[in-house]
Amino acid sequence: MTTADLAPVAPPPALPPLTALTERYPCLAGLPADTLAALPPLMTVPAGTVLFSEQQPCQGFPLVLDGTVKVVKSAASGRELMLYQVEPGASCLITSSCLLGRSPYPARGEALTPVTLTLLPRPLFDRLLAEHAPFREFVFHLFADRLADLMTLVEEVAFQRLDQRLARLLLARGGLGADGRINATHQQLAEELGSVREIVSRLLKQFADAGWVRLSRGGIDLLDSAALRRLADANH
Protein backbone atom coordinates (compact mmCIF):
# COMPACT_ATOMS: atom_id res chain seq x y z
CA MET A 1 0.00 0.00 0.00
CA THR A 2 1.21 3.49 -0.79
CA THR A 3 -0.17 6.90 0.07
CA ALA A 4 1.36 8.92 -2.74
CA ASP A 5 -1.64 8.63 -5.05
CA LEU A 6 -4.39 8.83 -2.42
CA ALA A 7 -5.50 12.42 -2.01
CA PRO A 8 -7.51 13.30 1.10
CA VAL A 9 -11.16 14.00 0.33
CA ALA A 10 -12.39 14.72 3.86
CA PRO A 11 -10.91 16.03 7.12
CA PRO A 12 -9.43 13.55 9.61
CA PRO A 13 -11.27 12.60 12.83
CA ALA A 14 -12.19 15.33 15.30
CA LEU A 15 -9.51 14.21 17.77
CA PRO A 16 -5.99 15.54 17.21
CA PRO A 17 -4.24 13.16 14.80
CA LEU A 18 -1.75 11.70 17.30
CA THR A 19 -4.43 11.25 19.96
CA ALA A 20 -6.74 9.54 17.47
CA LEU A 21 -3.94 7.27 16.34
CA THR A 22 -2.89 6.11 19.79
CA GLU A 23 -6.51 5.63 20.89
CA ARG A 24 -7.09 3.28 17.98
CA TYR A 25 -3.66 1.66 18.34
CA PRO A 26 -2.60 1.64 22.01
CA CYS A 27 0.52 -0.31 21.03
CA LEU A 28 1.90 2.99 19.69
CA ALA A 29 1.16 5.02 22.83
CA GLY A 30 4.65 4.63 24.29
CA LEU A 31 6.48 5.92 21.24
CA PRO A 32 8.18 9.31 21.27
CA ALA A 33 5.95 12.08 19.92
CA ASP A 34 8.49 12.95 17.22
CA THR A 35 8.32 9.36 15.89
CA LEU A 36 4.54 9.56 15.57
CA ALA A 37 4.70 13.07 14.16
CA ALA A 38 6.95 11.79 11.35
CA LEU A 39 4.17 9.54 10.01
CA PRO A 40 2.42 10.55 6.78
CA PRO A 41 -0.68 12.69 7.48
CA LEU A 42 -4.07 11.09 7.98
CA MET A 43 -6.19 10.91 4.87
CA THR A 44 -9.73 9.86 4.02
CA VAL A 45 -10.40 8.04 0.75
CA PRO A 46 -13.84 7.28 -0.70
CA ALA A 47 -15.49 3.87 -0.81
CA GLY A 48 -14.26 1.85 -3.77
CA THR A 49 -10.70 3.20 -3.65
CA VAL A 50 -8.18 0.44 -4.38
CA LEU A 51 -5.54 0.74 -1.67
CA PHE A 52 -3.32 -2.04 -3.01
CA SER A 53 -3.45 -4.48 -5.92
CA GLU A 54 -2.17 -7.98 -6.59
CA GLN A 55 1.55 -8.10 -7.42
CA GLN A 56 2.05 -4.50 -6.23
CA PRO A 57 5.06 -4.10 -3.91
CA CYS A 58 4.21 -3.33 -0.31
CA GLN A 59 5.58 -0.05 1.02
CA GLY A 60 4.13 0.18 4.52
CA PHE A 61 1.80 -0.98 7.28
CA PRO A 62 -1.71 0.55 7.23
CA LEU A 63 -3.30 1.98 10.37
CA VAL A 64 -7.07 2.40 9.94
CA LEU A 65 -8.73 5.02 12.13
CA ASP A 66 -12.20 4.96 10.59
CA GLY A 67 -14.07 2.90 8.01
CA THR A 68 -13.60 -0.62 6.65
CA VAL A 69 -11.18 -2.11 4.14
CA LYS A 70 -12.00 -5.40 2.40
CA VAL A 71 -9.23 -7.73 1.26
CA VAL A 72 -10.22 -9.72 -1.83
CA LYS A 73 -8.63 -12.58 -3.79
CA SER A 74 -9.48 -12.72 -7.50
CA ALA A 75 -9.40 -15.74 -9.81
CA ALA A 76 -8.58 -15.72 -13.51
CA SER A 77 -12.25 -16.54 -14.16
CA GLY A 78 -13.27 -13.23 -12.62
CA ARG A 79 -14.71 -14.74 -9.46
CA GLU A 80 -13.68 -13.10 -6.21
CA LEU A 81 -13.58 -14.14 -2.58
CA MET A 82 -13.44 -11.66 0.28
CA LEU A 83 -10.79 -12.97 2.67
CA TYR A 84 -11.46 -10.60 5.57
CA GLN A 85 -12.20 -7.00 6.49
CA VAL A 86 -9.90 -4.56 8.28
CA GLU A 87 -11.68 -2.42 10.86
CA PRO A 88 -10.37 0.56 12.88
CA GLY A 89 -7.71 -0.49 15.35
CA ALA A 90 -6.77 -3.60 13.35
CA SER A 91 -4.54 -4.09 10.36
CA CYS A 92 -3.93 -6.31 7.37
CA LEU A 93 -2.44 -9.79 7.70
CA ILE A 94 -1.44 -9.87 4.04
CA THR A 95 0.36 -6.53 4.35
CA SER A 96 2.25 -7.80 7.40
CA SER A 97 3.31 -11.00 5.63
CA CYS A 98 4.40 -9.04 2.55
CA LEU A 99 6.50 -6.69 4.65
CA LEU A 100 8.10 -9.55 6.56
CA GLY A 101 8.70 -11.66 3.48
CA ARG A 102 9.61 -8.78 1.13
CA SER A 103 7.01 -10.14 -1.30
CA PRO A 104 4.30 -8.44 -3.42
CA TYR A 105 0.64 -8.45 -2.51
CA PRO A 106 -1.23 -11.68 -3.36
CA ALA A 107 -4.65 -9.98 -3.04
CA ARG A 108 -6.43 -6.63 -3.46
CA GLY A 109 -7.35 -4.16 -0.73
CA GLU A 110 -10.32 -1.88 -1.34
CA ALA A 111 -12.16 0.68 0.77
CA LEU A 112 -15.57 -0.82 1.53
CA THR A 113 -16.65 2.49 3.09
CA PRO A 114 -14.92 5.87 3.29
CA VAL A 115 -11.68 5.08 5.13
CA THR A 116 -9.40 7.28 7.20
CA LEU A 117 -5.89 5.87 7.56
CA THR A 118 -2.18 6.50 7.66
CA LEU A 119 0.78 4.31 6.82
CA LEU A 120 3.80 3.12 8.79
CA PRO A 121 6.64 3.24 6.24
CA ARG A 122 8.56 -0.03 5.87
CA PRO A 123 11.71 1.19 7.72
CA LEU A 124 9.63 2.27 10.73
CA PHE A 125 7.66 -0.99 10.67
CA ASP A 126 10.92 -2.95 10.75
CA ARG A 127 12.31 -0.83 13.59
CA LEU A 128 9.18 -1.07 15.73
CA LEU A 129 8.95 -4.81 15.19
CA ALA A 130 12.52 -5.20 16.43
CA GLU A 131 12.56 -2.61 19.23
CA HIS A 132 9.01 -1.94 20.48
CA ALA A 133 7.50 -4.93 22.30
CA PRO A 134 3.86 -3.68 22.37
CA PHE A 135 3.88 -3.24 18.58
CA ARG A 136 5.54 -6.64 18.06
CA GLU A 137 2.86 -8.30 20.21
CA PHE A 138 0.13 -6.50 18.27
CA VAL A 139 1.47 -7.81 14.96
CA PHE A 140 1.79 -11.38 16.25
CA HIS A 141 -1.73 -11.30 17.73
CA LEU A 142 -2.92 -10.01 14.37
CA PHE A 143 -1.40 -13.06 12.70
CA ALA A 144 -3.05 -15.44 15.15
CA ASP A 145 -6.49 -13.83 14.86
CA ARG A 146 -6.45 -13.51 11.08
CA LEU A 147 -5.18 -17.05 10.57
CA ALA A 148 -8.04 -18.34 12.70
CA ASP A 149 -10.47 -16.32 10.56
CA LEU A 150 -8.96 -17.67 7.36
CA MET A 151 -9.11 -21.26 8.62
CA THR A 152 -12.80 -20.75 9.33
CA LEU A 153 -13.27 -19.37 5.82
CA VAL A 154 -11.47 -22.36 4.28
CA GLU A 155 -13.67 -24.73 6.28
CA GLU A 156 -16.84 -22.95 5.14
CA VAL A 157 -15.83 -22.87 1.48
CA ALA A 158 -14.65 -26.48 1.45
CA PHE A 159 -17.26 -28.20 3.59
CA GLN A 160 -20.46 -26.13 3.79
CA ARG A 161 -23.18 -25.73 1.20
CA LEU A 162 -23.58 -22.30 -0.32
CA ASP A 163 -27.18 -21.93 0.89
CA GLN A 164 -26.02 -22.47 4.47
CA ARG A 165 -23.21 -19.97 4.08
CA LEU A 166 -25.61 -17.44 2.56
CA ALA A 167 -28.06 -17.92 5.43
CA ARG A 168 -25.26 -17.36 7.94
CA LEU A 169 -24.07 -14.24 6.11
CA LEU A 170 -27.60 -12.79 6.02
CA LEU A 171 -28.00 -13.38 9.76
CA ALA A 172 -24.66 -11.73 10.48
CA ARG A 173 -25.42 -8.74 8.25
CA GLY A 174 -28.99 -8.41 9.52
CA GLY A 175 -27.82 -8.36 13.12
CA LEU A 176 -25.94 -5.12 12.45
CA GLY A 177 -29.16 -3.15 12.04
CA ALA A 178 -32.02 -2.80 14.48
CA ASP A 179 -34.62 -3.45 11.75
CA GLY A 180 -32.90 -6.44 10.16
CA ARG A 181 -32.36 -4.52 6.93
CA ILE A 182 -29.33 -5.54 4.86
CA ASN A 183 -28.12 -2.83 2.52
CA ALA A 184 -26.14 -4.95 0.08
CA THR A 185 -26.47 -5.97 -3.54
CA HIS A 186 -26.51 -9.57 -4.71
CA GLN A 187 -23.08 -8.95 -6.26
CA GLN A 188 -21.63 -7.79 -2.95
CA LEU A 189 -22.97 -10.86 -1.16
CA ALA A 190 -21.57 -13.10 -3.90
CA GLU A 191 -18.13 -11.56 -3.51
CA GLU A 192 -18.18 -12.22 0.23
CA LEU A 193 -19.13 -15.84 -0.40
CA GLY A 194 -16.69 -16.41 -3.25
CA SER A 195 -19.56 -17.24 -5.59
CA VAL A 196 -21.24 -15.57 -8.57
CA ARG A 197 -24.21 -13.22 -8.56
CA GLU A 198 -26.50 -15.51 -10.55
CA ILE A 199 -26.25 -18.35 -8.03
CA VAL A 200 -26.69 -16.04 -5.03
CA SER A 201 -29.70 -14.39 -6.69
CA ARG A 202 -31.26 -17.80 -7.28
CA LEU A 203 -30.81 -18.78 -3.63
CA LEU A 204 -32.19 -15.44 -2.43
CA LYS A 205 -35.24 -15.98 -4.64
CA GLN A 206 -35.74 -19.36 -2.97
CA PHE A 207 -35.46 -17.73 0.46
CA ALA A 208 -37.98 -15.08 -0.61
CA ASP A 209 -40.41 -17.70 -1.96
CA ALA A 210 -40.20 -19.48 1.40
CA GLY A 211 -41.02 -16.24 3.22
CA TRP A 212 -37.69 -15.95 4.93
CA VAL A 213 -36.59 -12.67 3.31
CA ARG A 214 -38.05 -9.84 1.25
CA LEU A 215 -35.99 -8.63 -1.71
CA SER A 216 -35.96 -5.03 -2.85
CA ARG A 217 -33.72 -2.86 -4.97
CA GLY A 218 -30.34 -2.57 -3.25
CA GLY A 219 -31.38 -4.36 -0.08
CA ILE A 220 -32.83 -7.37 1.72
CA ASP A 221 -35.19 -7.53 4.71
CA LEU A 222 -35.04 -10.51 7.06
CA LEU A 223 -38.53 -11.87 7.77
CA ASP A 224 -37.83 -15.25 9.41
CA SER A 225 -34.45 -15.31 11.15
CA ALA A 226 -35.33 -18.57 12.92
CA ALA A 227 -35.73 -20.40 9.60
CA LEU A 228 -32.44 -18.99 8.35
CA ARG A 229 -30.76 -20.08 11.56
CA ARG A 230 -32.09 -23.63 11.19
CA LEU A 231 -30.65 -23.79 7.68
CA ALA A 232 -27.32 -22.28 8.74
CA ASP A 233 -26.95 -24.78 11.60
CA ALA A 234 -28.26 -27.85 9.75
CA ASN A 235 -26.04 -30.91 9.42
CA HIS A 236 -24.40 -31.16 6.04
N, C-alpha and C positions, 0 to 999 in steps of 0.2 A: 504494500500500500504506500502511496506517496501522497503528499499534500500540495505539490506544486501546481497541479491543474484543477484543484478544487477551490473555487472562489466562495467565500462566505456569502450567504444570501439572507441571513438573519442574525440578529445580535446573539451573543452567548448568553448562558443562564444569568439570572439576576444576581446571584452571588458573585463576589470577586472571583476571577478565574482560578487563582491558586486555591482559594477556599473551596470552590466547587470541585476542583480536581481531587483534593485530598479527602473531601467528604465521600466522594464516589469510590476512591481508591485509598483507603487508610494505609495501605502498605507503603505509600509514598510520603506519609505525614512526617516521618523523621528525617527527610532529606533537607539539605540546606536550601534556603529560599532562592539562592542564586542558581542552583541546579534546576529547580522547577521553573524559574523565570526564563531559563534558556530554551525551554520547550517552544515549538512552533505555536502560534496563537490558536485559540479555539476557533472552530469554524462550524457552521451549520450548512449542510448540503440537503437538497430536496430528495424526497422519495424517488426511487428509481435510479439514483446516481450509482454507477459502478465504481466501487472503491478499489477493487483489484480484480484482475482477470487471470485466467489460467495461463500458465507459462510466463507470467510477468515476474520479474525479480522483486523480492521483498525488501523494502527499505527501512521499515520500522514497525513498532508495536503499537497498535491502536488502543486508545483509551476513550471509551464512549461515555459521555456525560448525560446524553438524552437521546431517546429514540431507539430504534431496533435495526440491526444489520442482519440480513439472511446470508448464509453461506451455502452455495448451490454447486452441485456437481452435474455437468452436462455430458450426455452421450453423443456419439457421432450421429445417431438417429434423430437427434433433436430433443429427446426426452430429458427431463431434468429431475433431480432429487434434492430437496432441501435437507442438508446435513444437520444444521442446527441454526439457532439464532443467537446473536450477541446483544445482550441487554446492557443498560448502564451499570457500571461497576464490574463488569466481566470483560473478557477479551477473547481473542480468536485462537483456538487451538492450532489451526492450520498455519496462521501467521507465526505462532511460536515455534512450530516445528520447522518452518522454512527458515526462520532466523537461526535456529540452532544448527540446522543441517546445511545452511548456505544453499538452499535449493529453491527453485521457482514455485509459485503457487500451483497446486493441483486442482483448484476450484475457483469459483467466482464469489466475490463479496459485493452485495448490493444493498443500498439503503431501502429497507422495507417501509420506513416512515421517514420524515425529516430527522436527520441525525446530527447531533453536536458532538464533536470529537476533537482530539489532538493526537499527536503521534510521537512516541519515543523513538528518536533516531537509533539506528542499529548500534553505533558505538556506545550510546548511553544504555541501551538495553543490555549489551554485553557487560558493561561495567557494573550495573545494578545487580545483574544475575550473579556476578562474582563477589561483590562486596556488600550488598545490602540484603541481609537475611529475610526481612519481611517481604521484600519483592520476590526473592527466590522461592519462598514458601507459597506465595500467591500463584506464581507460574506453575509450580508443581501440582498444587491443588487444582488449578485449571486443567492440567493434563488429566488428572484422575477423574474429575467430574465429566469432562467432555468425552473421555474414552468410555465411561459408563453409559453416557447418552448414546454414543455411536454404536455400542454393543446392543443396546435396546433397539435401535433403529435397524440394525442388521437382523436381529431376531424377528422383528415385525415383518420386514420385507421378505425374509426367507421362509417364515413359517406361518404367517397369518394371512387369511384371506383378505382381499382388498375391501370387501364390504364391511368386515369387522374393523379394519383400520380406519375406514371412512367414518364409521359410527363413533369410534373413539375420538377421532379428530373433531367431529362436530360437537361432541359433548365437551371436549376441552375448550374449543372456541366459544361455544355457547355459554360456558360458565364464566367467561370474562365480562359478560354484560348482564345487567339485572333483568332484562326482558328476554334473554335467550336469543337475541338477534345476532346473526353472524354476518358481518359485512365483508364478504369475500366472493369472488367470482369462482366459477367452476374451474377455470384455468389455474387460479391461485391454489385451490385445494388440490388439484392434480399435481402441481409442482411439489407441494409438501409431501404428497404420497408417493412421488416417483412414478406416476402413472400418466395417462393422457386424458385430455378433457372429455373426449367422447365417452370413455368408459365411466369416468366419474359422473358425467351428466346422466348416463343410463342408470347408474345406481341411485343417484339422487331422485330420479323420476320414480324408481321403485319405492324408495322411502316415502315420497310424496303420495303415491297411490295407496300406500299402507296407512297413511294418516300420521306418519311420524314427523314429517317436516312440511313446511309450506315454502314453495320456491317463488321468488320474485326477482325482478331485475336488480342485479348487483348484490343480492343478499338471500339469506335463508333464515326462516324462523323455526325453532324447535317446538314441536307440538306434543311429542310423547317421548320424553327423555328416558323413561323407564324401559320402553321398548328398544331404544337405541342401546341402552346399557345392557340389556339381555343379549342383544346381538354381539356387542363388543366383548362380553365376557363368556360367550358360548364356547364350548369345547370345539376344537378344530375337527 
